[in-house]
Amino acid sequence: MTVGRILNAMNDQHAPVDFWTALTRGWFGRCPRCAKGRLFSSFLKMKSHCEACELGLEPYRADDAPAYFTIFIVGHIVVPLVLVVEKYGNEPPLWVHALLWLPLSVALALYLLPRIKGAVIALLWVQRIAAPKPATGRLDPSA
């Protein structure tokens, strides 16, 4: 039996997972298929496969999407707060803004980044969007 057939047989053993369930599992850093294994071996280092169900996670690469989404969300939280404090706080000095918003921005980014990355990986898995295989380094004879 080939490795592909073994993996397909293992995929058949698991119940289908809907979009929101997979996204929630990814948000909490769990395997989108079984929810038992962990997605990350450290803060943002993705595991190559799930230790519980052996789902291969390497083809699902989040790349820069989690960083973009994190910046988008943190910006939409912090900027309105800055404007409210500036307007209703009698224009506090810049050091007050730095003291308030720099730690908040860093804390929000550190909290959201692994969760968003897990959700993006789960989204890629549930939609079956795997990264293309790397080039072999040979010239393409059809070009």
N, C-alpha and C positions, 0 to 999 in steps of 0.2 A: 504494500500500500504506500502510495507516495505521500509526501508531506502535505500537498494540497488537498488530497482526499481526507487526510486526518483532520486538517483544519476545517474543512467543510463539514465533516461529521461532528466536530465539536461545536460548530456554529449552529447546527441543527438541534443540539441538545438544549439550547437556551431559548426561552420564550422571546418573541419579538418585543422590542422596546420602542415605545412611542417617543415622539420628539421632545415633549416637555419632561418626561421621566429621564431621558438621557441627558438633557440640559441640566436638570437638577442634580443628577449624580455627578456630572462634570464640575458643577459649581462647588460641590463639597469635596472635590478631589478624589472621587471614586471612579472605578471602571464604569463606563457608560453601559456596558452589557450586563454585568453581574452585580455591580454595586458593592462587591466584597473586597476587591483588590484596590490598591491605591494607584493613582495616576503618576504621582511624583515621588522620587527617591530623596529629594531635598527640596528646598524652597521652590525652585522653578525647573529643576532637572526632571524631565519626563522619563519614566521607565520604558524599557523596550517592549515589555509585554506585561499583561496582568498576571500576577502570581496565583490568582484564584481560578480564572477561566482560560488562561493562556491566550487571551486576545492580543494580537500583535498591535502595538500602539505606534511603532515607528513610522508607518506610512502616513499617519495623521499629524502633520506638522502645522503648528499654529503660526509660526514665523512672527511677523510684526503686528498681527491683528490685535492681540491682547494689549499691547502697549498703546496702540491708537485708541482702542475703546476705553482704556483706563484714563488716558489723558482727556478724552472727550468727557467722561463722566466726572472726573475730579474738577475739570474746568467749569463744568456746569453747576457744580456744587459750590466751589470756592469763589468764583467771580461774583455771583449775586450777593454772597455774604460780604465780600469786600466792599461792594457798592453800598450796601445797607449800612455798614459800619461807617463808611466815609460820609454818607449823607446824614445819618441820625446820630453819629458819634462826635459831632462838632469837629470834624476834620482832624482826627488824631495824627500825631507825627508818624513818619515812615517806620520808625523802629517798632511802634506798636503793631503796625501791619505785618512787619517781618516776624515779630514775636508770635503773632496769631496764626498767620496763613502759611508760613513755611512748614512748621511742624504738622499742621492739619493736612496740608497737601501731601507731605511725605507719608504720614500715617495712612491716609486714604489710599494712596497709590500702593503702598506695601500690603494693605488689607485686600484691595480689589484685584491686583495683578494675578496672583495664583488662581483666584476664583474665576476670573474671566478667562484665563488660559485654559483651565479645566473645562469650562463651558464651551469654548471654541473647539477644543479637541473632541468633546462629545458631539458637538454640532457637525463637525467633519465626519465623525464616525457614523452618525445616524443618517447622514445624507450620502454616505459612501464616497466622499471626496478625498481620495488618497493623493499624496504627493507623487509626481512623476518619478520614475526610476532614474537614477543618475546616469549620465552618458558614459559610454564605455571608453571614451578617449580615442576611438577610431573615427576616421573620416566617414561621413555618410556617402556611400557609393551612388545613391540616387540623386544627390545634389549636383 
